[in-house]
Amino acid sequence: DAGVIQSPRHEVTEMGQEVTLRCKPISGHNSLFWYRQTMMRGLELLIYFNNNVPIDDSGMPEDRFSAKMPNASFSTLKIQPSEPRDSAVYFCASSLITGENSPLHFGNGTRLTVT
Amino acid sequence: GDSVTQMEGPVTLSEEAFLTINCTYTATGYPSLFWYVQYPGEGLQLLLKATKADDKGSNKGFEATYRKETTSFHLEKGSVQVSDSAVYFCALSDQGGSEKLVFGKGTKLTVNP
């Protein structure tokens, strides 16, 4: 049973470049979440989707960040242009929201370094 | 807004020692409370949860009790193992499920043999 799959595991890029992070949620899950983890701020929710529709993007830091979910099995988080302060570990998580408490299943994350 | 405060780490213990990681929260209404664990190089995994006051969540020897009067959800384990070394996150959701989970900053635990 495959879990949440993220790619790439590591990304090193130069300031100003476009970065695209990818996520494949667990099959059958109806919600997908993008989190960012840094030492200073801990885990921050950036955006979440329910049934492929963005529900809350209030955590997206700036217009440089955008996220899409074109279908139930794929999502992307794009940063354009990237800046050094975007360096962090980005996690994707999915869940089956049924009205009861349903746990998040996290991927192993993408470590982004912007130089 | 909602928030979670955890004791700052790192915490270093010897094998078989007793573990407590403190967690307090601020929320409107009656949130659900969670503990997640993150092993090195991996994403977070749900460890245990409690959905109402006085509920006790438990898993793998870990326990936490939802205390509404003290707004706390402290994590405990009677005898830690080296394999428990990880980062532990306390979290809450005021929407009943995984929507908009608010996480604490995490507490790193190292258990030495």
gemmi code that builds the backbone of each chain (N, CA, C; Angstrom):
import gemmi

chains = {
    "A": [
        ("ASP", (0.852, -1.186, 0.000), (0.000, 0.000, 0.000), (0.886, 1.233, 0.000)),
        ("ALA", (0.984, 1.910, -1.149), (1.863, 3.062, -1.256), (1.305, 4.206, -0.434)),
        ("GLY", (2.213, 4.940, 0.186), (1.797, 6.118, 0.928), (1.789, 7.324, 0.020)),
        ("VAL", (1.879, 8.494, 0.625), (1.946, 9.736, -0.132), (3.337, 9.835, -0.750)),
        ("ILE", (3.394, 10.089, -2.023), (4.670, 10.116, -2.732), (4.987, 11.535, -3.176)),
        ("GLN", (6.151, 12.014, -2.768), (6.581, 13.354, -3.148), (7.861, 13.271, -3.981)),
        ("SER", (7.975, 14.202, -4.908), (9.216, 14.284, -5.680), (9.501, 15.740, -6.024)),
        ("PRO", (10.782, 16.090, -6.147), (11.935, 15.284, -5.779), (12.127, 15.239, -4.256)),
        ("ARG", (13.050, 14.426, -3.774), (13.344, 14.409, -2.336), (14.188, 15.619, -1.951)),
        ("HIS", (15.058, 16.001, -2.861), (15.933, 17.159, -2.629), (15.938, 18.018, -3.885)),
        ("GLU", (15.951, 19.336, -3.676), (16.014, 20.264, -4.803), (16.925, 21.412, -4.398)),
        ("VAL", (17.938, 21.639, -5.198), (18.823, 22.778, -4.979), (18.726, 23.658, -6.214)),
        ("THR", (18.432, 24.937, -6.007), (18.254, 25.826, -7.146), (18.794, 27.214, -6.804)),
        ("GLU", (18.962, 27.998, -7.815), (19.458, 29.363, -7.607), (18.293, 30.339, -7.490)),
        ("MET", (18.526, 31.371, -6.754), (17.528, 32.412, -6.588), (17.017, 32.884, -7.947)),
        ("GLY", (15.710, 33.043, -8.046), (15.119, 33.517, -9.281), (14.588, 32.411, -10.173)),
        ("GLN", (15.003, 31.188, -9.922), (14.544, 30.066, -10.728), (13.163, 29.607, -10.281)),
        ("GLU", (12.489, 28.949, -11.215), (11.187, 28.355, -10.896), (11.398, 26.975, -10.291)),
        ("VAL", (10.613, 26.668, -9.253), (10.691, 25.372, -8.597), (9.297, 24.742, -8.600)),
        ("THR", (9.224, 23.475, -8.959), (7.949, 22.745, -8.926), (8.097, 21.495, -8.081)),
        ("LEU", (7.275, 21.401, -7.057), (7.250, 20.236, -6.193), (5.998, 19.430, -6.522)),
        ("ARG", (6.132, 18.106, -6.452), (5.050, 17.241, -6.896), (4.592, 16.302, -5.795)),
        ("CYS", (3.319, 15.939, -5.857), (2.750, 15.070, -4.829), (1.696, 14.152, -5.420)),
        ("LYS", (1.775, 12.897, -5.042), (0.734, 11.923, -5.385), (0.111, 11.454, -4.080)),
        ("PRO", (-1.139, 11.795, -3.822), (-1.765, 11.403, -2.554), (-2.127, 9.917, -2.543)),
        ("ILE", (-2.539, 9.435, -1.395), (-2.997, 8.063, -1.272), (-4.309, 7.906, -2.050)),
        ("SER", (-4.389, 6.834, -2.809), (-5.575, 6.594, -3.622), (-6.818, 6.515, -2.735)),
        ("GLY", (-7.857, 7.256, -3.146), (-9.101, 7.241, -2.379), (-9.232, 8.371, -1.384)),
        ("HIS", (-8.140, 9.030, -1.072), (-8.217, 10.180, -0.179), (-8.816, 11.368, -0.915)),
        ("ASN", (-9.608, 12.171, -0.194), (-10.300, 13.271, -0.849), (-9.752, 14.650, -0.473)),
        ("SER", (-8.753, 14.688, 0.405), (-8.179, 15.977, 0.795), (-6.664, 15.924, 0.717)),
        ("LEU", (-6.097, 17.045, 0.313), (-4.643, 17.124, 0.167), (-4.151, 18.436, 0.753)),
        ("PHE", (-3.037, 18.355, 1.447), (-2.500, 19.492, 2.190), (-1.032, 19.708, 1.815)),
        ("TRP", (-0.636, 20.956, 1.711), (0.777, 21.308, 1.567), (1.219, 22.059, 2.828)),
        ("TYR", (2.307, 21.550, 3.438), (2.889, 22.179, 4.621), (4.334, 22.570, 4.322)),
        ("ARG", (4.808, 23.570, 5.048), (6.212, 23.962, 4.986), (6.781, 23.858, 6.401)),
        ("GLN", (7.995, 23.290, 6.521), (8.622, 23.115, 7.828), (9.962, 23.829, 7.853)),
        ("THR", (10.119, 24.736, 8.795), (11.389, 25.414, 9.021), (11.702, 25.392, 10.500)),
        ("MET", (12.968, 25.611, 10.832), (13.354, 25.643, 12.235), (12.675, 26.805, 12.960)),
        ("MET", (12.578, 27.927, 12.275), (12.058, 29.129, 12.932), (10.551, 29.060, 13.169)),
        ("ARG", (9.823, 28.583, 12.177), (8.360, 28.664, 12.241), (7.678, 27.320, 12.461)),
        ("GLY", (8.449, 26.229, 12.440), (7.826, 24.923, 12.585), (7.036, 24.553, 11.351)),
        ("LEU", (5.914, 23.874, 11.546), (5.063, 23.422, 10.448), (3.971, 24.448, 10.175)),
        ("GLU", (3.914, 24.893, 8.931), (2.900, 25.860, 8.533), (2.043, 25.263, 7.421)),
        ("LEU", (0.736, 25.351, 7.567), (-0.151, 24.918, 6.491), (-0.185, 25.993, 5.415)),
        ("LEU", (0.136, 25.604, 4.199), (0.137, 26.566, 3.094), (-1.222, 26.598, 2.405)),
        ("ILE", (-1.743, 25.425, 2.059), (-2.997, 25.347, 1.316), (-3.560, 23.944, 1.478)),
        ("TYR", (-4.901, 23.837, 1.419), (-5.448, 22.493, 1.326), (-6.601, 22.427, 0.337)),
        ("PHE", (-6.724, 21.267, -0.262), (-7.725, 20.971, -1.277), (-8.692, 19.923, -0.731)),
        ("ASN", (-9.938, 20.043, -1.138), (-10.916, 19.003, -0.881), (-11.592, 18.677, -2.205)),
        ("ASN", (-11.574, 17.403, -2.576), (-12.106, 16.993, -3.879), (-11.539, 17.848, -5.012)),
        ("ASN", (-10.233, 18.081, -4.960), (-9.451, 18.790, -5.985), (-9.701, 20.294, -6.004)),
        ("VAL", (-10.514, 20.812, -5.122), (-10.831, 22.236, -5.095), (-10.078, 22.903, -3.936)),
        ("PRO", (-9.368, 24.007, -4.196), (-8.685, 24.696, -3.092), (-9.701, 25.273, -2.122)),
        ("ILE", (-9.556, 24.899, -0.855), (-10.510, 25.330, 0.162), (-9.974, 26.519, 0.956)),
        ("ASP", (-8.691, 26.457, 1.281), (-8.102, 27.512, 2.099), (-6.653, 27.693, 1.682)),
        ("ASP", (-6.348, 28.838, 1.117), (-4.966, 29.130, 0.719), (-4.406, 30.299, 1.516)),
        ("SER", (-4.984, 30.550, 2.673), (-4.563, 31.709, 3.470), (-3.132, 31.586, 3.970)),
        ("GLY", (-2.581, 30.388, 3.963), (-1.218, 30.209, 4.418), (-0.170, 30.382, 3.334)),
        ("MET", (-0.592, 30.539, 2.106), (0.360, 30.747, 1.018), (1.021, 32.104, 1.234)),
        ("PRO", (2.347, 32.098, 1.352), (3.025, 33.319, 1.799), (2.940, 34.489, 0.835)),
        ("GLU", (3.060, 34.240, -0.444), (3.095, 35.342, -1.399), (2.571, 34.868, -2.744)),
        ("ASP", (2.404, 35.834, -3.623), (1.950, 35.478, -4.973), (2.968, 34.624, -5.727)),
        ("ARG", (4.171, 34.558, -5.222), (5.180, 33.724, -5.875), (4.843, 32.240, -5.736)),
        ("PHE", (3.984, 31.932, -4.772), (3.599, 30.548, -4.513), (2.246, 30.267, -5.164)),
        ("SER", (2.168, 29.111, -5.831), (0.882, 28.687, -6.377), (0.783, 27.171, -6.281)),
        ("ALA", (-0.425, 26.666, -6.129), (-0.645, 25.223, -6.035), (-1.822, 24.839, -6.904)),
        ("LYS", (-1.703, 23.653, -7.500), (-2.776, 23.138, -8.344), (-3.042, 21.684, -8.018)),
        ("MET", (-4.246, 21.269, -8.290), (-4.595, 19.853, -8.160), (-5.492, 19.512, -9.344)),
        ("PRO", (-4.908, 19.174, -10.473), (-5.683, 18.951, -11.693), (-6.557, 17.705, -11.647)),
        ("ASN", (-6.175, 16.748, -10.796), (-6.998, 15.548, -10.634), (-6.755, 14.953, -9.245)),
        ("ALA", (-7.474, 13.911, -8.928), (-7.438, 13.364, -7.564), (-6.121, 12.690, -7.219)),
        ("SER", (-5.243, 12.479, -8.197), (-4.022, 11.733, -7.918), (-2.754, 12.550, -8.098)),
        ("PHE", (-2.881, 13.877, -8.213), (-1.680, 14.660, -8.474), (-1.870, 16.111, -8.046)),
        ("SER", (-0.806, 16.645, -7.426), (-0.823, 18.063, -7.059), (0.575, 18.625, -7.214)),
        ("THR", (0.653, 19.907, -7.506), (1.942, 20.584, -7.594), (1.934, 21.843, -6.748)),
        ("LEU", (3.104, 22.167, -6.229), (3.343, 23.435, -5.545), (4.480, 24.111, -6.299)),
        ("LYS", (4.207, 25.306, -6.801), (5.188, 25.998, -7.621), (5.628, 27.289, -6.939)),
        ("ILE", (6.916, 27.565, -7.021), (7.457, 28.820, -6.508), (8.182, 29.498, -7.680)),
        ("GLN", (7.718, 30.711, -8.016), (8.299, 31.424, -9.138), (8.203, 32.934, -8.917)),
        ("PRO", (9.299, 33.632, -8.783), (10.672, 33.157, -8.686), (11.018, 32.741, -7.255)),
        ("SER", (11.946, 31.808, -7.119), (12.335, 31.350, -5.784), (13.319, 32.326, -5.140)),
        ("GLU", (13.301, 32.333, -3.811), (14.194, 33.186, -3.027), (14.842, 32.333, -1.928)),
        ("PRO", (16.010, 32.756, -1.429), (16.688, 31.976, -0.382), (15.799, 31.709, 0.837)),
        ("ARG", (14.920, 32.641, 1.184), (14.064, 32.441, 2.366), (12.992, 31.377, 2.151)),
        ("ASP", (12.888, 30.873, 0.924), (11.955, 29.774, 0.659), (12.565, 28.424, 1.037)),
        ("SER", (13.834, 28.397, 1.380), (14.497, 27.148, 1.747), (13.804, 26.541, 2.961)),
        ("ALA", (13.394, 25.295, 2.816), (12.609, 24.614, 3.848), (12.369, 23.180, 3.395)),
        ("VAL", (11.705, 22.420, 4.257), (11.197, 21.113, 3.838), (9.702, 21.271, 3.588)),
        ("TYR", (9.273, 20.869, 2.420), (7.865, 20.992, 2.033), (7.226, 19.601, 2.082)),
        ("PHE", (6.153, 19.505, 2.847), (5.457, 18.231, 2.991), (4.092, 18.301, 2.317)),
        ("CYS", (3.751, 17.206, 1.691), (2.412, 16.988, 1.198), (1.773, 15.934, 2.092)),
        ("ALA", (0.499, 16.090, 2.371), (-0.226, 15.122, 3.188), (-1.609, 14.917, 2.589)),
        ("SER", (-2.163, 13.732, 2.783), (-3.525, 13.496, 2.310), (-4.336, 12.848, 3.410)),
        ("SER", (-5.639, 12.926, 3.230), (-6.545, 12.407, 4.242), (-7.879, 12.094, 3.600)),
        ("LEU", (-8.628, 11.199, 4.246), (-10.001, 10.941, 3.827), (-10.897, 11.608, 4.850)),
        ("ILE", (-11.421, 12.759, 4.475), (-12.267, 13.520, 5.395), (-13.680, 12.960, 5.319)),
        ("THR", (-14.125, 12.367, 6.438), (-15.449, 11.746, 6.435), (-16.386, 12.376, 7.438)),
        ("GLY", (-15.951, 13.455, 8.061), (-16.765, 14.057, 9.101), (-16.338, 13.611, 10.481)),
        ("GLU", (-15.550, 12.543, 10.545), (-14.977, 12.131, 11.815), (-13.485, 12.437, 11.791)),
        ("ASN", (-12.859, 12.254, 12.925), (-11.430, 12.524, 12.964), (-10.691, 11.565, 12.042)),
        ("SER", (-9.981, 12.124, 11.111), (-9.260, 11.319, 10.141), (-7.824, 11.809, 10.101)),
        ("PRO", (-6.855, 10.912, 10.280), (-5.472, 11.365, 10.384), (-4.899, 11.807, 9.048)),
        ("LEU", (-3.932, 12.672, 9.146), (-3.150, 13.055, 7.977), (-2.094, 11.990, 7.718)),
        ("HIS", (-1.872, 11.690, 6.450), (-0.782, 10.813, 6.038), (0.217, 11.668, 5.275)),
        ("PHE", (1.420, 11.770, 5.804), (2.430, 12.643, 5.219), (3.348, 11.882, 4.276)),
        ("GLY", (3.814, 12.591, 3.249), (4.920, 12.114, 2.451), (6.232, 12.365, 3.179)),
        ("ASN", (7.330, 11.945, 2.554), (8.634, 12.107, 3.189), (9.238, 13.484, 2.981)),
        ("GLY", (8.547, 14.326, 2.233), (8.985, 15.711, 2.110), (9.957, 15.963, 0.974)),
        ("THR", (10.028, 17.221, 0.565), (11.027, 17.702, -0.389), (11.847, 18.770, 0.320)),
        ("ARG", (13.152, 18.529, 0.407), (14.030, 19.531, 1.012), (14.491, 20.485, -0.068)),
        ("LEU", (14.052, 21.725, 0.020), (14.390, 22.749, -0.974), (15.459, 23.675, -0.428)),
        ("THR", (16.504, 23.859, -1.217), (17.561, 24.814, -0.888), (17.679, 25.799, -2.036)),
        ("VAL", (17.493, 27.065, -1.721), (17.614, 28.126, -2.723), (18.838, 28.960, -2.385)),
        ("THR", (19.786, 28.977, -3.296), (21.054, 29.685, -3.029), (21.101, 31.060, -3.696)),
    ],
    "B": [
        ("GLY", (-6.092, 33.537, 17.533), (-6.314, 32.285, 16.835), (-5.863, 31.102, 17.659)),
        ("ASP", (-6.146, 29.921, 17.119), (-5.738, 28.698, 17.810), (-4.220, 28.563, 17.842)),
        ("SER", (-3.709, 27.981, 18.911), (-2.264, 27.776, 19.003), (-1.946, 26.604, 19.905)),
        ("VAL", (-0.750, 26.065, 19.717), (-0.260, 24.941, 20.514), (1.138, 25.289, 20.999)),
        ("THR", (1.379, 25.074, 22.277), (2.691, 25.351, 22.864), (3.250, 24.064, 23.450)),
        ("GLN", (4.424, 23.696, 22.988), (5.097, 22.502, 23.501), (6.338, 22.890, 24.262)),
        ("MET", (6.752, 22.014, 25.175), (8.007, 22.252, 25.862), (9.135, 22.237, 24.839)),
        ("GLU", (10.095, 23.116, 25.061), (11.202, 23.186, 24.123), (12.150, 22.033, 24.381)),
        ("GLY", (12.709, 21.520, 23.310), (13.699, 20.481, 23.475), (15.087, 21.063, 23.341)),
        ("PRO", (16.038, 20.234, 23.044), (15.858, 18.798, 22.941), (15.792, 18.123, 24.308)),
        ("VAL", (15.180, 16.948, 24.305), (15.093, 16.125, 25.497), (15.982, 14.901, 25.290)),
        ("THR", (16.844, 14.642, 26.235), (17.746, 13.495, 26.148), (17.524, 12.609, 27.362)),
        ("LEU", (17.226, 11.342, 27.113), (16.958, 10.396, 28.195), (17.753, 9.119, 27.988)),
        ("SER", (17.914, 8.387, 29.063), (18.488, 7.044, 28.968), (17.362, 6.042, 28.739)),
        ("GLU", (17.718, 4.950, 28.117), (16.732, 3.897, 27.862), (16.044, 3.496, 29.171)),
        ("GLU", (14.750, 3.235, 29.096), (13.885, 2.827, 30.205), (13.496, 3.983, 31.124)),
        ("ALA", (13.907, 5.189, 30.814), (13.484, 6.333, 31.626), (12.038, 6.696, 31.309)),
        ("PHE", (11.432, 7.487, 32.218), (10.067, 7.967, 32.041), (10.084, 9.250, 31.219)),
        ("LEU", (9.144, 9.339, 30.297), (9.080, 10.494, 29.406), (7.806, 11.295, 29.640)),
        ("THR", (7.957, 12.606, 29.730), (6.827, 13.528, 29.653), (7.202, 14.653, 28.708)),
        ("ILE", (6.337, 14.930, 27.752), (6.479, 16.112, 26.892), (5.212, 16.936, 27.069)),
        ("ASN", (5.379, 18.140, 27.575), (4.227, 18.978, 27.879), (3.663, 19.656, 26.632)),
        ("CYS", (2.341, 19.763, 26.603), (1.653, 20.442, 25.517), (0.431, 21.148, 26.083)),
        ("THR", (0.312, 22.437, 25.814), (-0.893, 23.188, 26.156), (-1.421, 23.857, 24.905)),
        ("TYR", (-2.696, 24.176, 24.922), (-3.299, 24.709, 23.716), (-4.220, 25.883, 24.038)),
        ("THR", (-4.477, 26.671, 23.023), (-5.470, 27.744, 23.070), (-6.378, 27.557, 21.879)),
        ("ALA", (-7.672, 27.462, 22.145), (-8.610, 27.253, 21.039), (-9.993, 27.727, 21.435)),
        ("THR", (-10.759, 28.097, 20.435), (-12.179, 28.380, 20.670), (-12.920, 27.059, 20.557)),
        ("GLY", (-13.935, 26.891, 21.356), (-14.698, 25.660, 21.274), (-13.963, 24.481, 21.875)),
        ("TYR", (-14.214, 23.302, 21.293), (-13.689, 22.061, 21.838), (-12.916, 21.329, 20.748)),
        ("PRO", (-11.612, 21.582, 20.696), (-10.838, 20.993, 19.601), (-10.579, 19.511, 19.810)),
        ("SER", (-10.191, 18.842, 18.752), (-9.600, 17.513, 18.834), (-8.094, 17.697, 18.970)),
        ("LEU", (-7.457, 16.790, 19.699), (-6.030, 16.914, 19.981), (-5.278, 15.689, 19.483)),
        ("PHE", (-4.076, 15.919, 19.022), (-3.283, 14.874, 18.378), (-1.823, 14.960, 18.821)),
        ("TRP", (-1.155, 13.818, 18.804), (0.292, 13.764, 18.832), (0.757, 13.060, 17.559)),
        ("TYR", (1.693, 13.731, 16.851), (2.332, 13.141, 15.678), (3.813, 12.941, 15.992)),
        ("VAL", (4.428, 11.952, 15.326), (5.849, 11.676, 15.509), (6.543, 11.706, 14.146)),
        ("GLN", (7.731, 12.278, 14.135), (8.516, 12.360, 12.897), (9.876, 11.718, 13.129)),
        ("TYR", (10.112, 10.592, 12.449), (11.412, 9.942, 12.504), (12.338, 10.585, 11.472)),
        ("PRO", (13.646, 10.508, 11.665), (14.595, 11.182, 10.781), (14.355, 10.859, 9.314)),
        ("GLY", (14.280, 11.910, 8.500), (14.137, 11.739, 7.061), (12.755, 11.341, 6.597)),
        ("GLU", (11.785, 11.353, 7.490), (10.432, 10.924, 7.132), (9.413, 12.028, 7.412)),
        ("GLY", (8.209, 11.805, 6.922), (7.109, 12.694, 7.246), (6.518, 12.351, 8.603)),
        ("LEU", (5.558, 13.149, 9.022), (4.922, 12.927, 10.321), (3.952, 11.751, 10.233)),
        ("GLN", (3.821, 11.058, 11.365), (2.861, 9.960, 11.464), (2.000, 10.203, 12.702)),
        ("LEU", (0.715, 9.896, 12.601), (-0.153, 10.023, 13.754), (0.258, 9.011, 14.813)),
        ("LEU", (0.453, 9.493, 16.044), (0.796, 8.615, 17.157), (-0.454, 8.284, 17.982)),
        ("LEU", (-1.207, 9.312, 18.358), (-2.436, 9.093, 19.108), (-3.296, 10.343, 19.032)),
        ("LYS", (-4.558, 10.204, 19.449), (-5.459, 11.347, 19.394), (-6.522, 11.234, 20.478)),
        ("ALA", (-7.172, 12.359, 20.767), (-8.305, 12.394, 21.693), (-9.272, 13.457, 21.200)),
        ("THR", (-10.541, 13.151, 21.234), (-11.510, 14.046, 20.616), (-12.377, 14.808, 21.613)),
        ("LYS", (-12.373, 14.408, 22.887), (-13.164, 15.166, 23.852), (-12.510, 15.101, 25.221)),
        ("ALA", (-12.971, 15.970, 26.099), (-12.384, 16.104, 27.429), (-12.382, 14.766, 28.165)),
        ("ASP", (-11.264, 14.502, 28.846), (-11.026, 13.306, 29.655), (-10.744, 12.057, 28.828)),
        ("ASP", (-10.806, 12.171, 27.507), (-10.397, 11.047, 26.654), (-8.913, 10.805, 26.825)),
        ("LYS", (-8.512, 9.536, 26.790), (-7.092, 9.194, 26.802), (-6.762, 8.513, 25.486)),
        ("GLY", (-5.802, 9.089, 24.764), (-5.290, 8.434, 23.576), (-4.077, 7.611, 23.955)),
        ("SER", (-3.904, 6.463, 23.292), (-2.748, 5.632, 23.600), (-2.327, 4.837, 22.368)),
        ("ASN", (-1.008, 4.593, 22.292), (-0.463, 3.832, 21.170), (1.016, 3.578, 21.439)),
        ("LYS", (1.472, 2.373, 21.207), (2.887, 1.998, 21.322), (3.464, 2.345, 22.687)),
        ("GLY", (2.664, 2.288, 23.734), (3.134, 2.592, 25.068), (3.047, 4.063, 25.441)),
        ("PHE", (2.732, 4.912, 24.476), (2.542, 6.345, 24.731), (1.089, 6.614, 25.125)),
        ("GLU", (0.908, 7.607, 25.998), (-0.432, 8.003, 26.415), (-0.508, 9.513, 26.526)),
        ("ALA", (-1.713, 10.040, 26.323), (-1.966, 11.463, 26.574), (-3.433, 11.617, 26.910)),
        ("THR", (-3.725, 12.443, 27.911), (-5.104, 12.646, 28.350), (-5.532, 14.077, 28.076)),
        ("TYR", (-6.680, 14.235, 27.472), (-7.263, 15.533, 27.119), (-7.787, 16.171, 28.404)),
        ("ARG", (-7.101, 17.228, 28.867), (-7.495, 17.920, 30.094), (-8.039, 19.297, 29.734)),
        ("LYS", (-9.345, 19.405, 29.777), (-9.978, 20.673, 29.384), (-9.717, 21.758, 30.425)),
        ("GLU", (-9.693, 21.360, 31.715), (-9.552, 22.370, 32.771), (-8.189, 23.036, 32.744)),
        ("THR", (-7.181, 22.298, 32.274), (-5.838, 22.882, 32.196), (-5.408, 23.113, 30.743)),
        ("THR", (-6.311, 22.896, 29.816), (-6.026, 22.997, 28.367), (-4.701, 22.341, 28.036)),
        ("SER", (-4.563, 21.082, 28.427), (-3.296, 20.383, 28.222), (-3.513, 19.017, 27.605)),
        ("PHE", (-2.441, 18.491, 27.017), (-2.474, 17.174, 26.375), (-1.048, 16.634, 26.415)),
        ("HIS", (-0.553, 16.387, 27.612), (0.838, 15.996, 27.799), (1.061, 14.550, 27.352)),
        ("LEU", (2.179, 14.331, 26.690), (2.530, 12.997, 26.203), (3.412, 12.301, 27.238)),
        ("GLU", (3.111, 11.019, 27.531), (3.884, 10.273, 28.514), (4.177, 8.866, 28.011)),
        ("LYS", (5.319, 8.353, 28.473), (5.636, 6.946, 28.239), (6.453, 6.471, 29.425)),
        ("GLY", (6.108, 5.309, 29.920), (6.716, 4.837, 31.157), (8.161, 4.393, 31.011)),
        ("SER", (8.531, 3.880, 29.845), (9.870, 3.334, 29.658), (10.253, 3.508, 28.185)),
        ("VAL", (11.092, 4.500, 27.916), (11.417, 4.804, 26.516), (12.503, 3.853, 26.002)),
        ("GLN", (12.506, 3.692, 24.686), (13.498, 2.877, 24.009), (14.292, 3.744, 23.032)),
        ("VAL", (15.440, 3.238, 22.619), (16.255, 3.974, 21.654), (15.450, 4.270, 20.390)),
        ("SER", (14.596, 3.343, 20.005), (13.798, 3.494, 18.792), (12.729, 4.589, 18.904)),
        ("ASP", (12.527, 5.132, 20.092), (11.575, 6.244, 20.266), (12.204, 7.593, 19.928)),
        ("SER", (13.487, 7.609, 19.648), (14.169, 8.854, 19.288), (13.535, 9.425, 18.031)),
        ("ALA", (13.017, 10.635, 18.137), (12.270, 11.258, 17.041), (11.881, 12.660, 17.480)),
        ("VAL", (11.161, 13.354, 16.603), (10.574, 14.650, 16.965), (9.072, 14.451, 17.146)),
        ("TYR", (8.545, 14.967, 18.237), (7.138, 14.777, 18.586), (6.405, 16.108, 18.473)),
        ("PHE", (5.258, 16.076, 17.797), (4.468, 17.277, 17.554), (3.083, 17.122, 18.178)),
        ("CYS", (2.699, 18.105, 18.957), (1.343, 18.209, 19.454), (0.540, 19.051, 18.463)),
        ("ALA", (-0.725, 18.717, 18.254), (-1.522, 19.448, 17.261), (-2.982, 19.479, 17.678)),
        ("LEU", (-3.702, 20.440, 17.166), (-5.140, 20.509, 17.417), (-5.886, 20.821, 16.132)),
        ("SER", (-7.148, 20.429, 16.137), (-8.042, 20.793, 15.058), (-9.367, 21.198, 15.681)),
        ("ASP", (-9.832, 22.383, 15.331), (-11.115, 22.797, 15.880), (-12.263, 22.476, 14.938)),
        ("GLN", (-11.945, 21.718, 13.863), (-12.982, 21.364, 12.906), (-13.259, 19.877, 12.919)),
        ("GLY", (-12.759, 19.208, 13.923), (-13.106, 17.803, 14.116), (-12.213, 16.831, 13.380)),
        ("GLY", (-11.616, 17.268, 12.297), (-10.816, 16.331, 11.523), (-9.460, 16.901, 11.218)),
        ("SER", (-8.944, 16.570, 10.047), (-7.595, 16.999, 9.691), (-7.560, 18.391, 9.087)),
        ("GLU", (-8.726, 18.976, 8.857), (-8.717, 20.298, 8.238), (-8.020, 21.286, 9.160)),
        ("LYS", (-7.124, 22.040, 8.611), (-6.470, 23.122, 9.339), (-5.919, 22.667, 10.690)),
        ("LEU", (-5.157, 21.576, 10.691), (-4.432, 21.194, 11.889), (-3.427, 22.278, 12.230)),
        ("VAL", (-3.366, 22.636, 13.519), (-2.384, 23.596, 14.004), (-1.368, 22.810, 14.827)),
        ("PHE", (-0.099, 22.909, 14.457), (0.948, 22.127, 15.100), (1.765, 22.980, 16.064)),
        ("GLY", (2.251, 22.354, 17.116), (3.295, 22.952, 17.923), (4.612, 22.881, 17.166)),
        ("LYS", (5.661, 23.435, 17.742), (6.944, 23.512, 17.037), (7.747, 22.214, 17.101)),
        ("GLY", (7.285, 21.265, 17.873), (7.972, 19.987, 17.940), (8.984, 19.929, 19.070)),
        ("THR", (9.163, 18.726, 19.605), (10.145, 18.472, 20.662), (10.987, 17.285, 20.232)),
        ("LYS", (12.287, 17.520, 20.132), (13.178, 16.442, 19.710), (13.569, 15.595, 20.917)),
        ("LEU", (13.360, 14.297, 20.792), (13.709, 13.352, 21.845), (14.853, 12.467, 21.369)),
        ("THR", (15.882, 12.364, 22.180), (16.974, 11.426, 21.928), (17.055, 10.481, 23.114)),
        ("VAL", (17.020, 9.180, 22.813), (17.133, 8.169, 23.861), (18.452, 7.433, 23.671)),
        ("ASN", (19.280, 7.466, 24.684), (20.587, 6.803, 24.632), (20.535, 5.431, 25.291)),
        ("PRO", (21.304, 4.486, 24.721), (21.293, 3.126, 25.296), (21.960, 3.105, 26.654)),
    ],
}
model = gemmi.Model(1)
for chain_id, residues in chains.items():
    chain = gemmi.Chain(chain_id)
    for i, (resn, *xyz) in enumerate(residues, 1):
        res = gemmi.Residue()
        res.name, res.seqid = resn, gemmi.SeqId(i, " ")
        for name, pos in zip(("N", "CA", "C"), xyz):
            atom = gemmi.Atom()
            atom.name, atom.element = name, gemmi.Element(name[0])
            atom.pos, atom.b_iso = gemmi.Position(*pos), 0.0
            res.add_atom(atom)
        chain.add_residue(res)
    model.add_chain(chain)
structure = gemmi.Structure()
structure.add_model(model)
structure.setup_entities()
